[in-house]
C-alpha cells in the first residue's frame, strides 16, 4: 500500500513539475504582450498548484493512516524498521511540512504574485474600472454618418 501511494505522489509531482515549467515558459512569452493570455496562464498555474496540493494532501493522509495501522498491528516482538523510512512521531504536523506538500503551495504563491505584478491590484478587486466622462466644457459630439436620418 505504501508503494502504491508513493507511486501516486511521484506521478502527481512529476506531472506537476512538467506542467508548471511549461506554464512559466508560456508566461515568459506572453508577459507584456497580451494581458488576457497572461491572466489565463497565471490562473491555470494557480489552479493546478492548488489541485496538486490537495492530491498530495490526500497522499499524506493515506500515509498517516497506513502508519497508524502498522503501529496498531505490528508484532510485539518486532524490532526492525518501520514500513516508512522516517515518520515524524513527536510533532504530528511535521508530516505536512514535507517538500512534496509545500512545493505546490509555493507555486500557488508564485502564480498569485505573477498575477498581481502583471495586472496590479485590479485583478484582486471586483469593482469595474471607473467610466471616463467627457469634459464639461467640451460637449461630446458624435458625427452623423451620411445617409442616416
Secondary structure, DSSP 8 states (H G I E B T S, - for coil): -HHHHHHHHHHHHHHHHHHHHHHHHHHHHHTTT-HHHHHHHHHHHHHHHHHHHHHHHHHHHHHHHHHHHHHHHS-TT--S--SSS----SSTTGGGGSHHHHHHHHHHHHHHHHHHHHHGGGGT--S--------SSS-------TT--
